[in-house]
Amino acid sequence: MVDECEDTQIAATKLAWWRAEIDNLYAGRPQHPVTRALEPLAPTYAISAQRLNEIIDGMQMDLEQSRYLDFAGLERYCYHVAGVVGLLAAGIFGYRNPQTLQYAEKLGTAFQLTNIIRDVGEDARKNRIYLPMDELKRFEVPAADLLNARYSENFTRLMRFQRERAESYYDAAYALLAPEDRRTQRAGLIMAAIYRTVLHEVADDGFRVLTQRTSLTPLRKLWIATRTWLQT
C-alpha cells in the first residue's frame, strides 16, 4: 500500500483500515480473509495486536518521512518494519530460550540494513534516502549524489561503513541464538545466509547500487538454503 499507492492520503486511509481490522481481530469479529484465517492461530503463536500495530507504525513512518537524521532514527524504523517481523517469525518457528527473541530482532534489523544498502538507487528514485543524513555529511556525500546516481570515492567509503554495520548486526544476532533453538530457527538462518550473500555480492561489485540492483538466481538461493539446512 505504501510503496505502490501514489496518493499518500489513500495509503494512510488503507493503513487506518488495517489498524481497525486488527482491533476487530482481537475483538473476535475479523472481516478480512487473512484476519479470519489468523484468528484461531494468533494465541497459539503469541501473535499480539501490539506487534502487528508496530509493523503498521513502520509503514506509517514511510508515509511521513523520507529522510533520517541519524542512525538512532533509522534503527527505530528498522525495528518496526523488520525487527518486529523477526520477533513474530521466531514465535512461529518455535523457541525455548527467551534470548532467541533478541536474536530474531537483531536479525530482522540486519535484513533491513541489507535491503537499504542494496536499494539505495531504487529508493532515491522514489525520493527516499534511508542512509542517515549525518553520515552522508561525515563522508562528504551530498544527498544530490544519491538522487542523481553520481558515484565517488566518498560514496564508496560511506557504503563500506554501512556494510560493516550490517555485518555487525548479523554477528550480534548469531551470537544471541541459543544452541537449543538453532534447528527450529532454521528458516531464519537460511534467510540470513541468502541476505548476507547479497550483501557480500554488493560489496564485491564495488557498491554499484545507484544504478543497479543485486539479486541472486533461484538456483543459487536453493543451493545456499540446502547448504544452510544441512549445517544446522
C-alpha angles and dihedrals in degrees: 000000000000098000098042105034111090094195108071092199091058090047090050091050091052092050089050089052090054091049088055090047091054087054088050091050095056092041089059098250108096116172105186121078090237095053091043089055091045097050099083092041102046095081092046093056098032092245102168132195088236093060094046091049090049088059090051088050087061092051088050090055089060089056094050105041140024099184135054120210096206143356093266089066093043092049089055089053091048090051092055099044099036115003092061090047087055091052092051092045092051089054091051094047090048134240140192102195115067088214087073088074089062088052091051094050093049091047092051090053090048089054092051093048088052090051091050092052093046094046103043093119096040091050092046089056086059089049091251123132116184096174105101114261094225089056092050087053093047092053092040095241112145115219086235089067090062094043092049097038095242115163124208140161088256090056091052090051090050091052093048087056091050091049093051091053092049090050089052090057092052090049092048091049094051090049090055098050109107112231092231090059100048095097096049090046093052093117092058092047090052090051089048092053091051095045093046090051089054089051090052092048091053091051094045089052091056097255094286088168098130093072105022142036119225118221138163125237117250090246092055091048089052091051092050091046093050093047092049093046091053092048096053 
